[in-house]
Amino acid sequence: MLIKAVEDRVDEVSNKVKTHDQLIADLQKQLAELHDRMEDSENRSRRIRGWKSPTNPKAFAVLHGHSWSSFLMDDTP
């Protein structure tokens, strides 16, 4: 009878561990998806605003407080 109670308890704990492992895996997947969405959103925002965009250097210069002509000029005296 004692052995059966111990086996039942071990099974119960084992099932809890499996459940927690699955929850952890699900949360890690959700976190990775959220990170990817945040990264995509940040990249989209940069493209919309023209930041660090080699195809739109005028927008890059304006966003960083430079005039378009000073952006083309070298800063050395």
Secondary structure by P-SEA (a helix, b strand, c coil): caaaaaaaaaaaaaaaaaaaaaaaaaaaaaaaaaaaaaaaaaaaaaaaacccccccaaaaaaaaccccccccccccc
